[in-house]
Amino acid sequence: MSVFKVFSTTQDVDSVFILFLVISVALLVLVTSLMLYFVVRYSRKRNPSPEDIEGNLFLEITWTVIPTILVLIMFYYGWAGFKSMQGTQKDMMSVKVTGRMWSWLFEYENGIKSDTLSLPFGEPVKLFLTSEDVIHSFFIPAFRVKMDTVPGMKTKLVFTPKELGIFDAFCAEYCGQGHSSMLTKVRVIKKEEFERWYEAKGSAEKGEEEKKTPGLKGAELVRLKGCIACHSIDGSMKVGPTFKGIFERKTKVITSGKEREIIADEEYLRKSILEPASDLVKGYPPIMPPQGSMLNQEELSDIIEYLKQLQ
């Protein structure tokens, strides 16, 4: 078996961590013990008349060679672990991960889109990560994996989930005001159950999309596009104004530095999605990026229809 595949599990990452910890503690104990010994052995009371001590070639070689070997061992295991997370198998499942302020989107090869990550137990998975806005960092503590998502780049992360259950995933890179809410779940299920979900969900994505009403499609889009990370649908306060009752609501906005009152009609909703800084709602920061490149006209219309219903 290739050494790179050995490091694809949580247990192996923990083993490397324990190896580093043991080496570090051993060195700490050794250095501290020698310091205490020298403090006592060569104190002024024991040596009132100091004298020169010549070097010892054996000791000098020993304390050079041994640390060099330890560093090379630590480097090797760290490098092998890093290589394993870049992937060596060609037949593994791949998932596209997109970070955006402030949510995650997962896209599977059969067209499934979800805001949570579902994975088969014991099967290696390759994540291709990118960002729509700023640098994020996708982190799953339970599996000891973390990788930055960078705008305009694709990073890669490979691991094998070895535990069944639901685990937390979040952003480990401070990315703005809503950073703390950039949370999601990783669902690890048995392979047979995952295959049933994968096939059923993929068929639904392809065959039943036309059957959905605009309101239902809009509700799904609001979740998948990450809108609810900043806008609530129940009237509660978040980074942005709530969606509840937004349609035809009187709203104070800042336009070109001047305050004015508008009615949130369909035209305003469309413009506020495509050009959020043009009529900024008073009291909220100008942090929403333009959504024109992330939504097509059909998706935009579906979202607006959904917002009309949130009274």
C-alpha positions as CSV (number, residue, x, y, z in Angstrom):
1,M,0.0,0.0,0.0
2,S,1.2,3.5,-0.8
3,V,2.3,5.5,2.2
4,F,0.2,8.4,0.9
5,K,-3.0,6.3,1.3
6,V,-2.1,5.4,4.9
7,F,-2.6,9.0,6.1
8,S,-6.1,9.4,4.7
9,T,-7.9,8.6,8.0
10,T,-8.5,10.5,11.2
11,Q,-6.6,7.9,13.3
12,D,-3.5,8.3,11.2
13,V,-3.6,12.1,11.5
14,D,-3.9,11.6,15.2
15,S,-0.9,9.2,15.2
16,V,1.2,11.8,13.5
17,F,0.1,14.4,16.1
18,I,1.0,12.1,18.9
19,L,4.4,11.4,17.4
20,F,5.1,15.1,17.2
21,L,3.8,15.5,20.8
22,V,6.0,12.7,22.2
23,I,9.1,14.1,20.5
24,S,8.4,17.6,21.7
25,V,7.8,16.4,25.3
26,A,10.9,14.2,25.3
27,L,13.0,17.1,24.1
28,L,11.4,19.4,26.7
29,V,12.1,17.0,29.5
30,L,15.7,16.4,28.3
31,V,16.6,20.1,27.9
32,T,15.0,21.1,31.2
33,S,16.7,18.3,33.1
34,L,20.1,19.2,31.6
35,M,19.5,22.9,32.5
36,L,18.7,22.0,36.1
37,Y,21.7,19.6,36.3
38,F,24.1,22.3,35.0
39,V,22.7,24.9,37.3
40,V,23.4,22.7,40.3
41,R,26.6,21.0,39.1
42,Y,28.3,24.2,38.0
43,S,27.0,26.6,40.5
44,R,29.3,29.3,42.1
45,K,29.3,27.4,45.4
46,R,30.6,24.2,43.8
47,N,33.0,26.0,41.5
48,P,34.3,29.2,43.2
49,S,37.2,29.3,40.7
50,P,35.8,29.0,37.1
51,E,38.0,27.3,34.5
52,D,37.8,26.8,30.8
53,I,36.3,23.5,29.5
54,E,37.4,22.2,26.1
55,G,34.9,21.1,23.5
56,N,33.8,17.5,23.1
57,L,33.6,16.3,19.5
58,F,31.4,13.3,20.2
59,L,28.8,15.4,22.0
60,E,28.8,18.1,19.3
61,I,28.2,15.4,16.6
62,T,25.5,13.8,18.8
63,W,23.5,16.9,19.4
64,T,23.7,17.8,15.7
65,V,22.9,14.4,14.2
66,I,20.0,13.3,16.5
67,P,17.9,16.6,16.2
68,T,18.6,16.4,12.4
69,I,17.2,12.9,12.2
70,L,14.2,13.8,14.3
71,V,13.4,16.8,12.2
72,L,13.7,14.7,9.0
73,I,11.3,12.1,10.5
74,M,8.8,14.8,11.4
75,F,9.1,16.4,8.0
76,Y,8.6,13.0,6.2
77,Y,5.4,12.2,8.1
78,G,4.0,15.7,7.7
79,W,4.8,15.7,4.0
80,A,3.3,12.3,3.5
81,G,0.1,13.4,5.3
82,F,-0.1,16.5,3.1
83,K,0.4,14.5,-0.1
84,S,-2.4,12.1,1.0
85,M,-4.8,15.1,1.3
86,Q,-4.0,16.0,-2.3
87,G,-5.3,12.6,-3.5
88,T,-3.7,9.7,-5.3
89,Q,-6.7,7.7,-6.4
90,K,-8.5,8.4,-9.6
91,D,-11.9,6.7,-9.0
92,M,-13.0,8.6,-5.8
93,M,-16.1,10.7,-5.6
94,S,-15.6,14.4,-6.1
95,V,-17.6,17.3,-4.7
96,K,-17.3,21.0,-5.5
97,V,-17.3,23.2,-2.4
98,T,-18.0,26.9,-2.7
99,G,-17.5,29.3,0.2
100,R,-19.3,32.6,0.2
101,M,-20.3,35.2,2.8
102,W,-21.5,33.5,4.9
103,S,-22.4,29.9,3.9
104,W,-21.3,26.8,2.0
105,L,-22.6,25.2,-1.2
106,F,-21.8,21.6,-2.1
107,E,-22.3,20.4,-5.7
108,Y,-22.1,16.8,-6.7
109,E,-21.2,15.3,-10.0
110,N,-24.8,14.3,-10.8
111,G,-26.1,17.8,-10.3
112,I,-27.2,17.7,-6.6
113,K,-26.7,21.0,-4.8
114,S,-26.9,21.2,-1.0
115,D,-25.9,23.4,1.9
116,T,-24.9,20.3,3.9
117,L,-22.2,17.7,2.9
118,S,-23.4,14.0,2.7
119,L,-20.7,11.4,2.4
120,P,-20.5,7.5,2.3
121,F,-18.8,5.9,5.2
122,G,-15.3,4.5,4.6
123,E,-15.0,5.9,1.0
124,P,-12.4,8.4,0.0
125,V,-13.8,11.7,-1.2
126,K,-12.1,14.6,-3.1
127,L,-13.2,18.1,-2.5
128,F,-12.5,20.9,-5.0
129,L,-12.8,24.2,-3.1
130,T,-13.2,27.8,-4.3
131,S,-14.7,31.0,-3.1
132,E,-17.1,33.6,-4.6
133,D,-15.8,36.6,-2.6
134,V,-13.0,36.4,0.0
135,I,-10.7,33.8,1.5
136,H,-12.5,31.2,3.6
137,S,-11.2,28.0,5.2
138,F,-13.2,24.8,5.2
139,F,-12.6,22.9,8.4
140,I,-14.0,19.6,9.6
141,P,-12.5,19.0,13.1
142,A,-13.8,15.5,13.4
143,F,-11.8,14.4,10.4
144,R,-8.8,16.7,11.1
145,V,-9.0,18.3,7.7
146,K,-8.8,22.0,6.7
147,M,-8.2,23.8,3.5
148,D,-8.5,27.4,2.3
149,T,-10.9,28.5,-0.3
150,V,-9.5,31.3,-2.5
151,P,-11.3,33.5,-5.0
152,G,-10.2,32.6,-8.6
153,M,-8.4,29.4,-7.5
154,K,-9.3,25.8,-6.9
155,T,-7.8,24.0,-3.9
156,K,-8.1,20.3,-3.3
157,L,-8.7,18.2,-0.2
158,V,-8.9,14.4,0.1
159,F,-9.9,12.4,3.1
160,T,-11.8,9.3,4.1
161,P,-14.7,9.6,6.7
162,K,-14.2,6.8,9.2
163,E,-17.1,7.6,11.6
164,L,-20.8,7.4,11.1
165,G,-22.9,10.4,12.2
166,I,-23.4,14.1,11.8
167,F,-20.4,16.4,12.3
168,D,-19.8,20.1,12.4
169,A,-18.0,22.0,9.6
170,F,-17.2,25.7,9.7
171,C,-15.0,28.5,8.4
172,A,-11.6,28.7,10.2
173,E,-10.6,32.0,8.5
174,Y,-12.0,35.3,9.7
175,C,-14.0,36.5,6.7
176,G,-16.2,39.3,7.8
177,Q,-19.1,40.3,10.0
178,G,-21.0,37.0,9.5
179,H,-18.0,34.7,10.0
180,S,-19.4,33.1,13.2
181,S,-22.5,32.0,11.4
182,M,-20.7,30.2,8.6
183,L,-21.6,26.8,9.9
184,T,-22.8,23.6,8.2
185,K,-23.0,19.8,8.8
186,V,-21.2,16.8,7.4
187,R,-23.5,13.8,7.3
188,V,-21.7,10.4,7.0
189,I,-23.9,7.5,6.3
190,K,-23.5,3.9,5.1
191,K,-22.5,3.4,1.5
192,E,-25.8,1.7,0.5
193,E,-27.9,4.5,2.1
194,F,-25.7,7.1,0.5
195,E,-26.2,5.5,-3.0
196,R,-29.9,5.5,-2.5
197,W,-29.9,9.1,-1.5
198,Y,-27.5,10.1,-4.3
199,E,-29.6,8.4,-7.0
200,A,-33.0,9.6,-5.7
201,K,-31.8,13.2,-5.0
202,G,-30.1,13.3,-8.4
203,S,-33.3,12.2,-10.2
204,A,-35.3,14.8,-8.3
205,E,-32.9,17.5,-9.3
206,K,-33.2,16.6,-13.0
207,G,-36.7,15.3,-13.4
208,E,-38.8,17.3,-10.9
209,E,-37.4,20.8,-11.2
210,E,-40.1,21.8,-13.7
211,K,-42.9,20.6,-11.3
212,K,-42.0,23.0,-8.5
213,T,-43.9,26.2,-8.1
214,P,-41.9,29.5,-8.2
215,G,-42.3,29.9,-4.5
216,L,-40.9,26.5,-3.6
217,K,-38.0,26.9,-6.1
218,G,-37.3,30.3,-4.6
219,A,-37.2,28.9,-1.1
220,E,-34.7,26.3,-2.1
221,L,-32.6,28.9,-4.0
222,V,-32.6,31.3,-1.0
223,R,-31.1,28.4,1.1
224,L,-28.7,27.2,-1.5
225,K,-27.4,30.6,-2.5
226,G,-26.6,31.4,1.1
227,C,-29.1,34.3,1.4
228,I,-30.4,33.1,4.8
229,A,-26.9,33.5,6.3
230,C,-27.5,37.2,6.3
231,H,-31.3,37.6,6.0
232,S,-33.8,35.9,8.3
233,I,-37.2,34.7,7.1
234,D,-38.8,35.0,10.6
235,G,-38.3,38.7,11.4
236,S,-35.2,38.2,13.5
237,M,-32.2,40.5,13.2
238,K,-29.1,39.4,11.2
239,V,-26.4,41.1,9.2
240,G,-29.0,42.2,6.6
241,P,-32.7,43.1,6.8
242,T,-35.2,40.3,7.3
243,F,-37.0,38.9,4.3
244,K,-40.2,38.6,6.3
245,G,-42.8,41.1,5.0
246,I,-40.2,42.7,2.8
247,F,-42.5,43.0,-0.3
248,E,-44.2,46.4,-0.5
249,R,-42.7,47.4,2.8
250,K,-41.8,51.1,3.4
251,T,-38.0,51.2,3.7
252,K,-35.5,54.0,4.3
253,V,-32.5,53.7,2.0
254,I,-29.3,55.6,1.4
255,T,-29.0,56.5,-2.3
256,S,-25.9,58.4,-3.4
257,G,-25.3,59.5,0.2
258,K,-28.9,60.8,0.6
259,E,-31.6,59.2,2.7
260,R,-35.0,58.6,1.1
261,E,-38.0,56.3,1.6
262,I,-39.1,53.8,-0.9
263,I,-41.6,51.0,-1.3
264,A,-40.0,47.6,-1.7
265,D,-41.7,46.6,-4.9
266,E,-40.6,44.0,-7.5
267,E,-38.3,46.5,-9.3
268,Y,-36.6,47.4,-6.0
269,L,-36.1,43.8,-5.0
270,R,-34.5,43.0,-8.3
271,K,-32.2,46.0,-8.2
272,S,-31.3,45.3,-4.5
273,I,-30.2,41.8,-5.4
274,L,-28.2,42.8,-8.5
275,E,-26.9,46.1,-7.2
276,P,-27.1,46.0,-3.4
277,A,-25.1,49.2,-2.8
278,S,-27.2,51.4,-5.1
279,D,-30.1,51.7,-2.5
280,L,-28.6,50.6,0.8
281,V,-31.1,50.0,3.6
282,K,-30.4,52.5,6.4
283,G,-28.6,51.0,9.4
284,Y,-27.0,48.1,7.6
285,P,-23.4,47.8,6.4
286,P,-22.6,47.7,2.6
287,I,-21.2,44.2,2.6
288,M,-23.5,42.3,0.2
289,P,-21.7,41.5,-3.1
290,P,-23.6,41.9,-6.4
291,Q,-25.4,38.7,-7.2
292,G,-25.6,39.1,-11.0
293,S,-22.9,36.5,-11.7
294,M,-24.4,34.0,-9.3
295,L,-28.1,34.1,-10.5
296,N,-29.7,33.7,-13.9
297,Q,-32.9,35.5,-14.8
298,E,-35.1,32.5,-13.9
299,E,-33.5,32.0,-10.5
300,L,-33.8,35.8,-9.8
301,S,-37.5,35.7,-10.7
302,D,-38.1,32.6,-8.5
303,I,-36.5,34.3,-5.5
304,I,-38.5,37.4,-5.9
305,E,-41.7,35.4,-6.2
306,Y,-40.7,33.7,-2.9
307,L,-40.0,37.0,-1.2
308,K,-43.5,38.2,-2.1
309,Q,-45.0,35.3,-0.2
310,L,-43.1,36.0,3.1
311,Q,-45.7,38.2,4.7
